[in-house]
Amino acid sequence: MAECGMKALSVLEAARSRYESLQISDDVFGESGDDSSDNPFYSTSGDSNSDNCCLEAGDDQRAGETGNCQNGGPPGSISTTQAEEDGWSDTLQDITVAPYNDTYGPIQRMPATATCMDFFQLFVPDNAIQNMVTQTNMYAKKYQERFGSDEGWRNVTAAEMKAFLGFVTSTSVHRCESVLSIWSSGFFSNRSIALKMSQARFEKILKYFHIVAFRSSHSSHGLYKIQPFLDSLQQSFGCSTFRPSQTQVLHEPLIDEDPVFITTCTERELRKRRKRKFSLWVRQCTSTGFICQIYVHLKEGQGPDGLATLKIKPQLHSMVAKQLCQNLSGRNSIIFTGPSITSLNLYQEFEKQEIYCCGLLSTRKSDCTGLPQSMLVNPESPQQRGQSRSMMRGNTSLISWYNKGHFRFLTNAYSPTKKGVIIKRKSGEIPCPLAVEAFAAHLSYICKYDDKYSKYFIFHKPNKTWQQVFWLTISMAINNAYIMYKMSDAYQIKRYSRAQFGERLVFRLQREGLMI
């Protein structure tokens, strides 16, 4: 018995050593509670809203859905004969991804005296806030020229704009049904910040708030009112501020409202929230949770790069992936993808740019073009848990692995000959190819990040799409600021949790506001 225990421990330690980088930010939010420190293969429940399917029993049936395929396989898949002609073979060989020489983490060293505001302004600097001031005043002037003067309005200042941002940001740490509840006498009131600005003044700024007041002759897409801010944010999220680790993931982050609040919504309010007119995708560092790139796709109307004209989802998701990875060429990064993005053609195109991939396949969601049908249809003979089969074409492997259901993976980043293990609290060790272990470790960490990350979204829910996108990206900027803070000397002086960091940021924004 002791010998078995030592063997299990050695397997676990070996797995941890392979993904040591995941341990850096297990406590990324600085909170007590469940974390993955005792299990590097933490998985969220099957109810997760993410496209990144975690390897849990609740998701096995989704992964095993290929048993319902008809006519030999999913659309685009090829017969055994054609697969052999295309170079697919049961003969496996080792592959090697070139080493990743960059060190990941913050590029600029922040002093130990840096405040929460200093980290926030790495992403939303004073010039961005001053632009909000200018554009808001321009919009207010033009609005009043057209619809009549507003006697209660006076031009907003930079200090007031910071205070305004502070009021809205406070809803990410003090949940309330409306930002205006701050001034109420009810449960959601917040007297400590309500005195910084009158409700009437806040509502005036909210009425005229703009990032871009007027459409230029060159603006043709629906995000023109926020595009300059998004461009600035993209630059600060990129390599000018933070270098991501070699392993990254493409996915749609969890951006739904707090489930407790959802239970109190009327059916009409729920329908309204479900009709979000955009989807938001990110490229995220799997070692720290830092969001390195964002992409916003408008579901209606013409979007940038013409993506809104694409009707076929695999084409859309492929274009989104290319947009998110356009700055990774030649860096030997490893990208993990969910079923909607995973495809042979995309992986081959990325490999030419020295970008390597590992992704979960689904016959319902994935583009299966060029993949052997024999690997995508469940075998008739019963399978043992942990049993796997692989085929290769060049450096690309197609893996079928059984764990209470069939999971299929496509990868050109991991050798199909190398073995790994999934370790679960109840089931113990489950053997698997190394690619499966890597996918489970990295994607499950991002699922965990999403679960905690969603707690700190700005709760203000405007009706206009560009404002929804703005407050979502501000939320992401604050989370990135906290990760930068956690990896700085300032964290060694004052160890704020994510909630405390948000409260201090609101305080600093309000401190620069005016008593009105």
WOBEL-V289381 format. One record per residue. BURIAL is + if it has 16 or more other ideal C-beta (glycine too) atoms within 10 Angstrom, else -. Layout:
# WOBEL-V289381
BURIAL
BURIAL
This chain:
# WOBEL-V289381
-
-
-
-
-
-
-
-
-
-
+
+
-
-
+
+
-
-
+
-
+
+
-
+
+
-
+
+
+
+
-
-
-
-
+
+
-
-
+
+
+
+
+
+
-
-
-
+
-
+
+
+
+
+
+
+
-
-
+
+
-
+
+
+
+
+
-
-
+
-
-
-
+
+
-
+
+
+
-
-
-
-
+
-
-
-
-
+
-
-
-
-
-
-
+
-
+
-
-
-
-
-
-
+
+
+
-
-
-
+
-
-
-
+
+
+
+
+
+
+
+
+
+
+
-
-
-
+
+
-
+
+
+
-
+
+
+
+
+
+
-
-
+
-
-
-
-
-
-
-
-
-
+
-
-
+
-
-
-
+
+
+
+
+
+
+
+
+
+
+
+
+
+
+
+
+
+
-
+
-
+
+
+
-
-
-
-
+
-
+
-
-
+
+
-
+
+
-
-
-
+
+
-
+
+
+
-
+
+
+
+
+
+
-
-
-
-
-
-
-
-
+
+
+
+
+
+
-
+
+
-
+
+
-
-
+
+
-
-
-
+
+
+
+
+
+
+
+
+
+
+
+
+
+
+
-
+
-
-
-
-
-
-
-
-
-
-
-
-
-
-
-
-
-
-
-
-
+
-
+
+
+
+
+
+
+
+
+
+
+
+
+
+
+
+
+
+
+
-
-
-
-
+
+
-
-
+
+
-
+
-
-
-
+
-
+
+
+
+
+
+
-
+
+
+
-
-
+
-
-
+
+
+
+
+
+
+
+
+
+
+
+
+
+
-
+
+
+
-
+
+
-
-
-
+
+
+
+
+
+
+
+
+
-
+
+
+
+
-
+
+
+
+
+
+
+
+
+
-
-
-
-
+
-
-
+
-
+
+
+
+
+
+
-
+
+
+
+
+
+
+
+
+
+
+
+
+
+
+
+
+
+
+
+
+
+
-
-
-
+
+
+
+
+
-
-
-
-
-
+
+
+
+
+
+
+
+
+
+
+
+
+
+
+
+
+
+
+
+
+
+
+
+
+
+
+
+
+
+
+
+
-
-
-
+
+
+
+
+
+
+
+
+
+
+
+
+
+
+
+
+
+
+
+
+
+
+
+
-
+
+
-
-
-
-
+
-
+
+
+
+
+
+
+
+
+
+
+
+
+
-
+
+
-
-
-
